[in-house]
Amino acid sequence: MPFDSRALTALDFPRIRDALSQRSATSLGVERARALSPSDDAGRIARELDEVEDALFGVSLSLGGIQDIRELHARAGEGRVLAGQELLNAAYSLDGAMTVKRAINTNSRGPLRDVALGLGEHSELVRRFLSSLDRDGGVRDDASPRLRDLRSRIDPLRNRIRERVTATLEKWAEVLQEHIVTIRRDRYVLPVQASRVGQVQGIIVDASASGQTYFVEPATITPLNNELARLILDEEAEVRRILTELSGLLAQDADIPMTLATVGELDLIAAKARLARDWHLNRPEQVGDHTYDLREARHPLIENPVPNDISLGDTKMLLITGPNMGGKTATLKTLGLAVLMHQCGLYVAAASARLPVVRDVLVDIGDEQSIEASLSTFASHLKHLRFVLRHAAPDTLVLIDELGSGTDPAEGAALAQSLIETLLAQDARGIITSHLSPLKLFALETPGLKNASMGFDLEALAPTYQLQVGQPGRSYALAIARRMGLPGDVLARAEALLGPDAGLMERMLEGLERERSDLAGELERATSARREAEAELGRVRQERETLEQRRNEMIAEAAQKAETLYADAIERVRSLRARAQEDSARPRVMQELRELRTAAQKARPAPPAPREDRGDPIRVGSRVDVPAYGAQGQVLEMRGDDLVVQLGVMKVGVKRRDVRLKPEPQVKAPRPTFAGTAPSRFENELQLRGLGVEEAVEELRTAISEAHALKESPLRVVHGKGQGVLRRLLRDYLKTDKRVESFHDAEANQGGHGVTVVNIKR
């Protein structure tokens, strides 16, 4: 169902269309902009808003230069032969449309790709046109072999004729009007004086306007001119044949109408995006219920408008009262235009907006008067109000300006109250403005109806245009009259005539305004304090981030230094290891090697423990007490908080919290010392789990060398169980090392098959 056209006019929507037209790049887009009207299809509205968003943030649409060639296509379809320039314009326009399609397909991943599907493929047609026509629309020489042949003969023939005529100039110099060769009716002629034309043998082709000159074709070049004329006629026929063929190709392209319609649609989308950018509009959110919520909404057609918040939901109707020129009508139109623009797929003039999809906008705005129908202003309002009452429903927006005006105030108020009651019963939403004081009291006690007013600065005697919801508006008539200097006795008499009730209401409203002003001041101070607190919080967060960043940098620097120290120590270990093969003081070298190795291992940064472990020392291979079983065992596997522990011949699953770490047994065997050296700190356990075979064998060889040199035995080699591959390969090596006396599995409660105990020869 189309929207009421009178409502569109009353809300100044044609000016929105004009703004879109001015931002359209093609006549096709202008046509679409001028025909734009609201839709009540929620899916279509959402899709059109998506398209505008894509044009704003996805791909920039450039449609300039594309012409409306629908009339050319229609003429070609009627069998008409188009001029070369017309065909060239069609080619340029179709090529421009395909360029737009490529740009969209390259840069857009949104709904514009779906719209661009309507742009047809005209590459072959464009290629043919551009290869047949030059930049001025003329038919190119190579448009056909015959045309190339004809034109290749015409130019040399022209030169022959010109040379022959030029050669006769001296012969006929006395009878010529001018000493030149000219062309008349596509034939080369001489300008002969009229009085002496009989002296020249030839054919009179033309005469000057004054009659003083005849243009004579000398008889000697008549055959050549005839040949030239024949060639020119043949050339014109071939050109017409080519233009006829090209016009037929244009008529046969059935995709052209859809391409042009899509160009218009894309141009309208681009215009919507430009309007949103120029007017600082924002995308509205579509809601499924009948609520309206606009924040900092403004009238898009008013220069420097005052923004206001407008909400309708549980409050079905706002009754805005107050003096004239205070912005009541502008506020009413602000909501109406936001709804219309939303349902045209346009962004709206608000910081944020949540809007439903309505079936119609029902309005009674302005002082329309029908002279032809002999209707007064009041009667005209009644006619519109009758239409509003007939169609009002939850899915319509009602906007009524100056309800109850144009007749007796008492009767007007009664009629207005009855009409509002009916609209509320119909569950309609909307805004009503009025001057009638009884309606203010009615709004105070009627559910679904709320008072509102427009702010007024009594000191400046000027409206503030701020919407104040919850407070009825004052007329300010007596207050303004007092400020304007009317006599006090006149004002006192006016107040007496109003009666005590009217005076009471004015005083009540004045008190409410003072309270609102005080509350507004408190709110402003609270808002300022909150901003300061938020700013301080931001500074604290920034400082914390800076400290955290510096901490991470220091940790990284320390880790880098430790890694460097570790690498240097390892290099020294390798050097000492090489010297140990030749040095006679082998025990001293091996002791130094061991100390360097220990120092390097301590310097190397340990990998960070998982956050959930929080430094828990329990790991695979640890000895733990399991109180629930009254036994001790070794941790075989760890899966988060779940452990697998070897208890004798059994493997049991327990929680990490149910075990206690046992301290590592201290090796108490006496260790020899060497003269001039510190006591040995040999570690008798070698961890090889997780290493590759070659690296593990190298580590084992080094450890045996150190143990042998330091007379340390036995050596515990922890390799884990797994598939047994590493265990087998390590034992293969042990069989070949002459420094190994024997080796065997560890006790079951000390690692079992996962640990090999190696006895070193002394």
Residue, then its C-alpha position, 0 to 999 in steps of 0.5 A: m500500500p503506497f504512503d499517503s502522498r499528502a503526508l510526504t508533502a506535509l513533512d517536506f519529503p520532496r526536498i529530500r528527493d531534491a537533495l538526492s537528485q542533486r547528488s546523482a551522477t546520471s539522468l537515470g539516477v535523477e529519475r530514480a531519486r525523484a520517484l523515491s517513495p517509502s516501502d513497508d517491506a522490512g526485508r527490502i528496507a534492510r537490504e537497501l540500508d546494507e547497499v548504502e553501507d557498502a557504498l559508504f565503506g566498501v566500494s566508491l561508485s563512479l557512474g559519471g559519463i553513463q548516459d540514458i540510451r533507452e531512446l537510442h535503443a528504442r529507435a534502433g529497435e524500430g529499424r532506424v539508423l543511428a548516427g555514428q555519434e549516437l552509436l559511440n555514446a551508446a558504446y561509451s555508456l555500456d563500457g562505463a557500466m561494465t567498468v562499474k561492474r568490474a570495480i564492484n566485483t573487485n572491491s565489494r564483498g557486500p550486497l552491491r555485488d548482487v545489484a551489479l548482477g543486473l549489469g549485462e555483458h556488452s563487451e563484444l558490442v562495445r568492441r565492434f562499435l569502437s573498432s568501427l567508429d572514430r572518436d568523433g563518431g565517424v566511420r573508420d576506414d578499416a570498418s570494412p574492406r570495401l570502405r578501405d578500398l573506396r577511400s584509398r581511391i578517393d584521396p589520390l583522385r582528389n589530388r589528381i583533380r586538384e593538380r589538373v585544375t591548378a594547372t589551368l589557373e594561369k590559362w584562365a587568370e584573366v576571367l577568374q574572380e579569384h585565383i583559387v580552386t574551390i569545391r561546389r556540390d562535391r565537384y572541383v570548380l573555378p570562380v569565373q566572373a559572370s561577365r566572362v563565363g562564356q570564355v571558359q569551356g566547362i559546366i556551370v555548377d553553382a553561382s554566388a549569392s550576389g550573382q557576380t561569380y559562376f563556379v565552372e567545372p572545366a571540361t578537362i576534369t569533368p570525367l575525373n569529377n564524375e569518377l569522384a562523385r561515383l566513388i563518394l556515392d559508393e562510400e556513402a552507401e557503404v557507410r550507411r550500410i555499416l551504420t545500419e549494421l551497428s544499429g541492428l546490433l544495438a537493437q539486438d542486445a536484449d540486456i541493455p534495458m536491465t543494464l540501464a535500470t541497474v545503473g539508475e539503481l546504483d546511482l541512487i545508492a551512491a546518492k544515498a551514500r553521498l547524502a549520508r556523508d554530507w549531512h552526517l547521517n547514521r544508519p537506523e536500527q530496525v526493530g520488530d515492535h512498535t517502539y521509536d527511540l531516537r538519540e540526538a535527532r535533528h531536522p535534516l532540512i534546518e540549518n544548525p538544528v538543536p538535537n533532541d531525544i524522542s522515544l515512543g513505546d510504553t508512552k504511545m503519544l507525546l503531547i507537546t504544548g507551549p508557545n508558537m515558534g518554539g519548535k513543536t512542529a519541527t520536532l514533530k516533522t523530525l520524527g516523521l522524516a526519520v521514519l520516511m527516510h528509514q523506509c526509503g533505505l536512507y540513513v537518518a539525522a540522529a546519533s542513533a535510531r531504533l525504528p519500526v517499519v510502519r504501514d503509513v504516516l498519518v498527518d494533519i499539519g498546517d493551515e490548509q484551507s480549501i476555497e473551492a470546497s468552501l471549507s474553513t481551516f477548522a473544517s479542513h483539519l476535521k477532514h484530515l482527522r477523519f482520515v487519521l482516525r479511519h486508518a490509525a493502528p499500531d503499525t502507523l505513525v500519527l502526527i497532528d499539529e495544533l490539535g483543537s485549533g481553529t474553533d472555540p477553545a472549550e469545544g476544541a479541547a473536548l474534541a481533541q481529548s476525545l480524539i486522543e482517547t480514540l487513538l490510544a484505544q487504537d494503540a497508535r503511536g505519534i506526536i500531537t502538538s496543541h495550545l489547549s491547557p485542558l489537554k495538559l491536565f488530561a495528559l497527566e492522568t492518562p496512561g500512554l499519554k505524556n506531556a512534553s514541552m519545548g524549552f523557552d529562555l524567559e530572560a532572552l525571550a527566545p525558545t531553546y528548541q529543547l524537547q522536555v519530556g514529562q513537563p507540560g509547556r507554559s504559554y508565557a503570555l503574561a510573563i512575556a507581557r510583563r517583560m515587555g513592560l505592559p502596565g501592572d494593572v492590565l496584567a493583574r486584571a488579566e490574571a484575575l480574569l484567568g481565575p485561580d485555577a489557571g494561575l495555580m497551573e502557571r505557578m505549578l509549571e513555573g515551579l516544575e521548570r525551576e526544579r528541572s533547571d536545578l536537576a539539570g545543573e546537578l546532572e551536568r555537575a555529575t556528568s562532569a565529575r564522571r568525565e573527570a573520573e573516566a579520564e583519570l581511569g584512562r590515565v591509570r590504565q595507560e600507566r599500567e600498560t606502560l609499566e607492563q610493556r616495560r616489564n615485558e621488555m626487561i624480561a625479554e632483555a634478561a632472557q636474551k642475556a641469559e641465552t647469550l651467556y648460555a651459548d657462550a658457556i656451551e661453546r666453552v664446554r665444547s672447547l674444553r671437551a676437545r682439550a680433554q682428549e689430549d690434556s694430561a691433566r684430564p681430571r682437572v679439565m673435566q672438573e672445569l668442564r662440569e662446573l661450566r656446564t652447571a653454570a650454563q644450565k643455571a643461566r639458561p632461562a627456564p620456560p615459563a610454567p603454565r598459568e594454572d600450575r603456578g610453579d607446581p614442582i610436580r612433573v613427570g618422574s617426580r616421587v610423590d606420596v599417595p595418602a589414599y593408597g598409603a604408598q609412594g610412587q613415581v609420576l608417569e603421565m600428567r593430563g592437567d590436574d590428572l596424574v598417572v602414578q606407578l605404585g609398585v606393579m600398579k598404575v593408578g589415576v589420581k588428582r594432583r591435589d591428592v598427592r604430595l611431592k617427595p624430596e629427591p633422594q640425596v646421593k651420599a656416596p663419598r666423592p673424591t677430590f683432586a689436589g687444587t680443585a673444589p669438591s665435585r658437584f657431579e649430578n648423577e641423573l641425566q634427563l634425556r626425555g624429549l631429545g632426538v636420538e643423536e642428541a641423546v647419544e651425544e649427551l650420554r657420551t658426554a655424561i659418561s666422560e665426565a663421570h669416568a673422569l670424576k670417578e662418579s658411579p652409578l649414573r641414572v639415565v632417564h629416557g622414559k618408556g614410550q615405545g622403547v626405541l630411545r631406550r634400545l638405542l641408548r643401550d646399544y651405545l652403552k654396549t660399545d663404550k669401554r668406560v661402562e662396566s654394566f647397566h640395568d633397569a632401575e627399581a620399579n619404584q624408582g622409574g623401572h623401564g624408564v630409567t637405566v642405571v649405568n655403572i662406570k669403571r673406576 
